[in-house]
């Protein structure tokens, strides 16, 4: 999916993702705060309308302890990889029909990559 040459950089996640050198983590944090922080927490185990997103990258779908997911999300059988998150954020309702997440999505690929780069840092 992403075929950008990997430059020398410290890996922020156990699986280095190739678009990191092209992504802007700080910009991703600002975008996340503007578009998602009202529903999602960046504190482990602290859920709001949506689940905490700490550790989302590499986690199985619908697996944050203590959060009640929709039946549609519970039926998902995938890991939240960087690529999957980039695709999901484009149009969550299309990616998971029946999700209770009321969010239209992020149309800009650059914005989605930056947000996912930020999500990788949430450990």
C-alpha beads as a LAMMPS data file, in Angstrom:
LAMMPS data file: protein, C-alpha beads

123 atoms
122 bonds

1 atom types
1 bond types

-500.0 500.0 xlo xhi
-500.0 500.0 ylo yhi
-500.0 500.0 zlo zhi

Masses

1 110.0

Atoms # bond

1 1 1 0.000 0.000 0.000
2 1 1 2.732 2.480 0.965
3 1 1 5.960 2.244 -1.002
4 1 1 8.004 5.111 0.383
5 1 1 11.669 4.286 1.045
6 1 1 12.342 3.984 4.754
7 1 1 14.922 6.442 5.970
8 1 1 17.045 5.907 9.029
9 1 1 14.889 6.793 12.029
10 1 1 14.092 5.325 15.434
11 1 1 11.087 3.055 15.243
12 1 1 8.134 4.316 17.291
13 1 1 6.309 0.997 17.159
14 1 1 7.322 -2.639 17.044
15 1 1 6.349 -2.599 13.376
16 1 1 8.020 0.330 11.613
17 1 1 5.653 1.675 9.015
18 1 1 7.021 3.035 5.766
19 1 1 5.096 6.312 5.632
20 1 1 6.438 7.576 8.979
21 1 1 9.216 9.649 7.361
22 1 1 6.514 11.365 5.300
23 1 1 4.086 11.806 8.229
24 1 1 4.013 14.681 10.682
25 1 1 3.344 13.390 14.200
26 1 1 2.833 16.849 15.721
27 1 1 0.377 17.783 12.976
28 1 1 -1.343 14.439 13.543
29 1 1 -1.671 15.243 17.241
30 1 1 -3.287 18.600 16.448
31 1 1 -5.671 16.955 13.966
32 1 1 -6.519 14.244 16.487
33 1 1 -7.184 16.798 19.221
34 1 1 -9.452 18.808 16.904
35 1 1 -11.378 15.838 15.478
36 1 1 -11.293 12.973 17.970
37 1 1 -10.383 14.042 21.488
38 1 1 -13.974 14.955 22.320
39 1 1 -14.901 11.248 21.946
40 1 1 -11.660 9.316 22.573
41 1 1 -9.193 9.454 25.440
42 1 1 -5.416 9.274 25.231
43 1 1 -5.237 7.842 28.769
44 1 1 -5.081 4.069 29.156
45 1 1 -8.381 2.564 30.300
46 1 1 -10.213 5.909 30.251
47 1 1 -13.142 5.576 27.873
48 1 1 -15.474 8.354 26.774
49 1 1 -18.100 8.057 24.038
50 1 1 -15.468 5.988 22.217
51 1 1 -12.737 3.758 23.619
52 1 1 -9.330 4.922 24.775
53 1 1 -6.937 4.866 21.832
54 1 1 -3.825 4.129 23.881
55 1 1 -2.223 1.085 22.289
56 1 1 -4.669 1.032 19.364
57 1 1 -1.940 0.244 16.811
58 1 1 -1.331 -3.494 16.939
59 1 1 -4.481 -4.214 18.975
60 1 1 -7.264 -6.497 17.774
61 1 1 -10.505 -4.709 16.848
62 1 1 -13.032 -4.254 19.675
63 1 1 -10.606 -5.379 22.369
64 1 1 -10.108 -2.391 24.699
65 1 1 -10.961 -3.715 28.144
66 1 1 -13.945 -2.051 29.787
67 1 1 -15.478 -0.531 26.660
68 1 1 -18.832 -1.700 25.254
69 1 1 -18.459 -1.938 21.469
70 1 1 -21.278 -2.082 18.941
71 1 1 -22.183 -5.527 17.578
72 1 1 -20.806 -4.397 14.197
73 1 1 -17.395 -3.581 15.679
74 1 1 -17.382 -6.764 17.774
75 1 1 -17.873 -8.729 14.533
76 1 1 -14.641 -7.291 13.081
77 1 1 -11.777 -9.753 12.923
78 1 1 -8.700 -7.693 12.203
79 1 1 -5.800 -6.004 13.890
80 1 1 -5.557 -2.223 13.880
81 1 1 -2.443 -1.883 11.756
82 1 1 -1.290 1.458 10.384
83 1 1 -2.697 0.615 6.946
84 1 1 -6.043 -0.539 8.353
85 1 1 -6.377 2.633 10.455
86 1 1 -5.607 4.860 7.464
87 1 1 -8.346 3.115 5.490
88 1 1 -10.814 3.086 8.421
89 1 1 -10.411 6.794 9.114
90 1 1 -11.386 7.609 5.528
91 1 1 -14.970 6.479 6.154
92 1 1 -15.647 4.535 9.383
93 1 1 -19.308 3.849 8.564
94 1 1 -18.381 2.328 5.211
95 1 1 -15.495 0.317 6.702
96 1 1 -17.673 -1.027 9.547
97 1 1 -21.341 -0.809 8.535
98 1 1 -23.438 -0.509 11.688
99 1 1 -20.717 1.037 13.825
100 1 1 -21.940 3.393 16.516
101 1 1 -19.108 5.789 15.696
102 1 1 -20.815 8.900 14.360
103 1 1 -17.918 10.376 12.406
104 1 1 -17.916 11.195 8.694
105 1 1 -14.228 10.411 8.290
106 1 1 -11.080 12.172 7.154
107 1 1 -10.926 12.602 3.388
108 1 1 -7.318 13.785 3.120
109 1 1 -4.822 10.924 2.897
110 1 1 -2.099 13.193 4.326
111 1 1 -4.301 14.031 7.330
112 1 1 -5.059 10.338 7.927
113 1 1 -1.378 9.383 7.744
114 1 1 -0.470 12.151 10.186
115 1 1 -3.204 11.085 12.629
116 1 1 -2.089 7.452 12.458
117 1 1 1.543 8.505 12.994
118 1 1 0.362 10.199 16.188
119 1 1 -1.691 7.159 17.240
120 1 1 1.440 4.998 16.987
121 1 1 2.997 7.109 19.770
122 1 1 0.141 6.380 22.203
123 1 1 1.589 3.614 24.343

Bonds

1 1 1 2
2 1 2 3
3 1 3 4
4 1 4 5
5 1 5 6
6 1 6 7
7 1 7 8
8 1 8 9
9 1 9 10
10 1 10 11
11 1 11 12
12 1 12 13
13 1 13 14
14 1 14 15
15 1 15 16
16 1 16 17
17 1 17 18
18 1 18 19
19 1 19 20
20 1 20 21
21 1 21 22
22 1 22 23
23 1 23 24
24 1 24 25
25 1 25 26
26 1 26 27
27 1 27 28
28 1 28 29
29 1 29 30
30 1 30 31
31 1 31 32
32 1 32 33
33 1 33 34
34 1 34 35
35 1 35 36
36 1 36 37
37 1 37 38
38 1 38 39
39 1 39 40
40 1 40 41
41 1 41 42
42 1 42 43
43 1 43 44
44 1 44 45
45 1 45 46
46 1 46 47
47 1 47 48
48 1 48 49
49 1 49 50
50 1 50 51
51 1 51 52
52 1 52 53
53 1 53 54
54 1 54 55
55 1 55 56
56 1 56 57
57 1 57 58
58 1 58 59
59 1 59 60
60 1 60 61
61 1 61 62
62 1 62 63
63 1 63 64
64 1 64 65
65 1 65 66
66 1 66 67
67 1 67 68
68 1 68 69
69 1 69 70
70 1 70 71
71 1 71 72
72 1 72 73
73 1 73 74
74 1 74 75
75 1 75 76
76 1 76 77
77 1 77 78
78 1 78 79
79 1 79 80
80 1 80 81
81 1 81 82
82 1 82 83
83 1 83 84
84 1 84 85
85 1 85 86
86 1 86 87
87 1 87 88
88 1 88 89
89 1 89 90
90 1 90 91
91 1 91 92
92 1 92 93
93 1 93 94
94 1 94 95
95 1 95 96
96 1 96 97
97 1 97 98
98 1 98 99
99 1 99 100
100 1 100 101
101 1 101 102
102 1 102 103
103 1 103 104
104 1 104 105
105 1 105 106
106 1 106 107
107 1 107 108
108 1 108 109
109 1 109 110
110 1 110 111
111 1 111 112
112 1 112 113
113 1 113 114
114 1 114 115
115 1 115 116
116 1 116 117
117 1 117 118
118 1 118 119
119 1 119 120
120 1 120 121
121 1 121 122
122 1 122 123
